[in-house]
């Protein structure tokens, strides 16, 4: 069982900031914990370091276009960095794809923003913090439908040095080597070519494991074949 303290000690030893038989002071260990959490927060913005995409289902309120998303919001889950996919789900469990955008220009270009429909086909994520606001168009008018949001799952930060590091295979080593690199300037230590290579390769391996091939969908006007039907999902292909 690996703890955060184990990762911190190994990171400092790899760097040569402490000897193999030494342990960091309380101040050094807690500073390294802070740096580790900052690193994890940055990793959560990189989709190829995200190891899980989670499904979240929320009922629509008839006539309500916008909802807050995040802890304590209308859709009460930890604020996701990104919504990867979105669907409208009917009472029979059928899912209908929605386009997802974080572009304010795209949402602003909609002329009739209060048009209502049985279910929306478009979602605008404004990216606010600590609560995002997501807006659906057309405005859902049938409360029997739900929004299905597939969101990036975050790597959790650590509350203390005694926390257990429970992550998929490969993450512990990547945390250790990359933490060494981030701590180097604080200790005035050079980063050796070997340490740099280990940090890069361990992180690259995570990205290889997390990478999935996306289905390529062309605009029908480019193919000259009319509507492109997606046999996996049961609806016409969309960009």
N, C-alpha and C positions, 0 to 999 in steps of 0.2 A: 504493500500500500504506500503510494507516494503522496507526500504532503507538500504544501506550498513551500514550507521551510526547506525540504529536501531539494526542490527546484532552485531556490535562492542560493543555497550553499553550493550546489554543483555549478551554477552559473558564475559565481564569484571565484570558485576554484579554477574553472576553465579559463577564466580571464587572467588568473594569476594574482588577483587582488588579495586572496588569502591562500595560505598553503593548504595542502591536502589534509593535514592533521588539525587545521585551525577551524574555528567557527566564527561567523560574523558577530559584531556587537549588535545589541538590540536596535540601535539607531540604524545601522547598516542594513539589517534584515528588514526593518519596516520601510525604509526608503526603497529597497529592492521590490517589496510587495507593491508599493505605489507605482513603481515603474512597470511592473508586470501587469497590473490592472490597466494602466494607460496603453500598454502594448496590445492587450486583449481588446480594448475598446476600438483600437485602430483596425485590428484584424477583423472585427465584426462588420467593417465597411467593405471588405473584400469578399465577393461572392464565392470565390473558389476556396476560401478558408472556412466557409459556412458548411457544416457537415449535415445539417438537416433543414428541410423545408417543411413547415408545420401547417396543417389544415385547421382553419378556424371558421366556425359557422355562427352567424349572427342573424337574427330575424330582422326583416325590414319593418319600419313603421310607415304605414300608408301615408303618402303625401309628404314624407320627410326626405329631403335630398342629402343633407350633410350630417355626418356623425363624427364625433371625436374618437380617436383610436389610441389607446395607451392605458397604463394603469390608472384606474379611476374614471376612465372615459366611458362614452356610450358603448363602445366595444372594448370591454375591460380585459385586456391582456397586456403584458409588457410591450412597450412601444417597439415595433419591428423596424429595423433599418430600412427594409424594402419589402414591398408587396410584389411577389414574383408573378402570380397569376390570380385571376378573380373570376368567379362564376355567379350566376343567379341560379338558385336551386328551388325547384317547385316541391309541392307536398308529396309527390311521388318519388322524389330523390333524383329527378333528372336535372342535369347541370347544363346551363347555357352560358357560353363564354362571354366575358366582358373584356373590352380593351382596357389597359391600365396605362396611365401616363402621370408623370410628375411635372409636365410642362404647363405652366400657367397660360402660355400663349394658346395652346390647343383648347384648354377649357374656355378661355376668354373668347375664342372665335365662335363658340356656340351661340347662335342668335337667340333662340327661345329656350332659356335655361330652365323654365318651369314647366315645360311639356311633361305630361305624365304618361306612363305606359304600364303594362302588366308587370314588366320587370326591366331593369336598366341594362344597357349594353356597353356602358362606358364608365370608368372610374377615374377620378382625378385625385391624386394624393399631393397635398400641399407641403408635406415634409416638415410641418411645424414641430417644435419641441417645447415642453415635454409631451404634449399631446398633438398628434397629427390630426388634421381634419380631412376626411375623405368625402368626396361628393360624387353622387351617382347621377347619371343622365341616361335616358329620361328618368324623371323622378319616379321611384317605385310607388305604385298605387295599390298593390295587392300584398297584404300583410301575411299571406300564406307562403310567400316566397322568402328565401333567406339569402344573405350575402355569404359566399364561400371565399375566404381569402387564404391563399397559400403564401405564407410569410417566411422570410429568412429567420431561422432560429439562431439566437445569439449564444456565443460562448460566454458563460456566466463569469463575472468577476469574483474575486475571492475576498471574504470578509476578514480573514485572519491567516497568520502563518501556519496555524494548525489544521486548516481546511485540507480535506483530502482532494487530490486532483483526480477527478473521474471523467476522463475524456476518451474518445476512440483511440485505437492504436496509432502511434506516431506523433500525437500531440505533445506528450510530455517532453520528448527529446527536442522537438521544435521550440517549445517554450523555453527550455533550458539554454539552448545555443543562441537563440535570438535575444533572450534577456541578457546574456553575456555581452553581446554586441552593443545593446542599448546602454548598459552600465559602464562601458569602457571610458567614455569621456569624463564621467564623474570621478573616476579613479586615476585618470591620466595614464591609462594603459593602452598600448597599441593593440589593435585587433590583428592577430596573425592571419596569414592566408589560409591556414588550415581551419581556424575557427570561423572565419568568414565563409569558407566553402561549406562547412557543416551547417551553419545557420541557413544559408541559401538552399542547400540540397534538402534539408529536413522540411523546410517550408514548401519547397517545390513538390516534394513527395505528397504532402497533404493536398496540394492543388490537383495533382494527377488523380488521386483517389476520389476527390470530390467532383471532378469534372464529369459532366454528362453531355452527350451529344444532343443538341437541340434539333428538332425537326425544322427543315427549311420550308418556308411557305412563300410562294411568289404571288404578287398581285396578278389576278386573272388577266388584266389588260396587257401584261407582259408576255403571258403564255399563249394568248389567243384561243384559249380553251374554255372561256366562260368561267363559271364558278368552280373552284377547286374544292371537292368534298373530302373531308378528313374522316377516314374510316375508323380511326382510333377513338375519336370523340363523338362522332355522329353529327357534326355540324360543319358548315362551310368553313374553309380555312380563312383565318384573319391575320393581319399583320400585328 
